[in-house]
Amino acid sequence: MSENEERVKLIGSWASPFSRRVEMALKLKGVPYDYLDEDYLVHKSPLLLQLNPIYKKVPVFVHNDKILPESHLILEYIDQTWTNNPILPQDPYGKAMARFWAKFVDEQVAPITFKSLVKTEKRIEVAIEEAQELIMFIEKEITGKKFFGGETIGFLDMVVGSMIPFCLARGWECMGIDMIPDEKFPELNRWIKNLEEDEILRECIPHREKHIEHMMIIVGRIKSA
Ligand SMILES: N[C@@H](CCC(=O)N[C@@H](CS)C(=O)NCC(=O)O)C(=O)O
């Protein structure tokens, strides 16, 4: 390897939306990288524990001698380091709002529409309705947009796309829940189709059947926790 050559490594997991979104960004920007897959449900490698001793979670991004956990931070770092095909808006308000929606989806939508739903003590119809109320905020935000940030794939498509259609929806499917029917969420479903048409994104989406089996395991674990 020459002295100037970049060393880029991602420690991720095939089923993790947090890892998938980082691969989406690397592929979109054409950054070559080595990938190490962690089967974190079974075992956490000494490398993962060493690189992310605080959270012990994937993904961890390694660029030369820099080590960075946390997918939102990794995406921002990638965007600022490899500036072709920008994924975040350039204007301060657009950037702040992209961060807002990304945080909302990871910190509110994901736990409330999945983990809490699996364990809910409410009537399931009521819990689903509450989950749909949250998702409706995304439906409204996405209305009329090809992608979340406009005409090209960007940060929000990676964060929200890796989470809602290509992770949570598979969990809802294995629980037999039709969470985002077309009649109720036409704009969300239109946007999902746009994502599925993109070759780079498609490459980063976990294989559906295998993923549903994985989500079954997660549902079982949440139930018995
Ligand atoms: N906030 C983190 C979340 C990462 C995360 O939750 N990763 C999961 C995989 S989907 C993990 O490593 N879980 C292992 C554990 O919870 O012990 C990010 O955005 O990167």
The ligand as an SDF file (V2000), in Angstrom:
LIG
                    3D

 20 19  0  0  0  0  0  0  0  0999 V2000
  -26.8800    4.9920   17.7470 N   0  0  0  0  0  0  0  0  0  0  0  0
  -26.1600    3.9250   17.1210 C   0  0  0  0  0  0  0  0  0  0  0  0
  -26.9770    2.6390   17.2150 C   0  0  0  0  0  0  0  0  0  0  0  0
  -26.1900    1.4180   16.7830 C   0  0  0  0  0  0  0  0  0  0  0  0
  -26.8800    0.1200   17.1690 C   0  0  0  0  0  0  0  0  0  0  0  0
  -27.8850    0.0980   17.9100 O   0  0  0  0  0  0  0  0  0  0  0  0
  -26.3460   -1.0040   16.6680 N   0  0  0  0  0  0  0  0  0  0  0  0
  -26.8790   -2.2940   17.0220 C   0  0  0  0  0  0  0  0  0  0  0  0
  -27.0540   -3.1450   15.7800 C   0  0  0  0  0  0  0  0  0  0  0  0
  -28.5040   -2.7280   14.8900 S   0  0  0  0  0  0  0  0  0  0  0  0
  -25.8810   -3.0320   17.9000 C   0  0  0  0  0  0  0  0  0  0  0  0
  -24.7000   -3.0290   17.6500 O   0  0  0  0  0  0  0  0  0  0  0  0
  -26.3850   -3.6980   18.9330 N   0  0  0  0  0  0  0  0  0  0  0  0
  -25.5870   -4.4420   19.8310 C   0  0  0  0  0  0  0  0  0  0  0  0
  -26.0650   -4.2550   21.2270 C   0  0  0  0  0  0  0  0  0  0  0  0
  -27.0480   -3.5630   21.4510 O   0  0  0  0  0  0  0  0  0  0  0  0
  -25.4470   -4.8090   22.1250 O   0  0  0  0  0  0  0  0  0  0  0  0
  -25.8240    4.3120   15.6840 C   0  0  0  0  0  0  0  0  0  0  0  0
  -26.5240    5.1740   15.1160 O   0  0  0  0  0  0  0  0  0  0  0  0
  -24.8410    3.8070   15.1310 O   0  0  0  0  0  0  0  0  0  0  0  0
  1  2  1  0
  2  3  1  0
  2 18  1  0
  3  4  1  0
  4  5  1  0
  5  6  2  0
  5  7  1  0
  7  8  1  0
  8  9  1  0
  8 11  1  0
  9 10  1  0
 11 12  2  0
 11 13  1  0
 13 14  1  0
 14 15  1  0
 15 16  2  0
 15 17  1  0
 18 19  2  0
 18 20  1  0
M  END
$$$$
